[in-house]
Amino acid sequence: MLEGRLSQLIGEQVFAEAGLGAPESTEKLQQRIVQLEQDNADAKLKLDEALEDLEASRAANRELTRALNQPGCA
């Protein structure tokens, strides 16, 4: 495992020093990683917003339940 990673790093370094740039498949994978990281960040923001909305709804529900359970409300 370590040998494979070292070989990969050396190969990338040789490519870079030769001015050849990253292999096309590596570039595509890196672009995909960036896209997935952005998608993940967007999904996390949406989840956070949904959780905030849920908590607000729960708080409103608690208040309404308390109000309905007050003596004299019917």
Summary of the structure (lengths in Angstrom):
residues: 74
radius of gyration: 26.9
end to end distance: 71.4
largest distance: 84.5
contacts: 136
relative contact order: 0.05
helix: 84%
strand: 0%
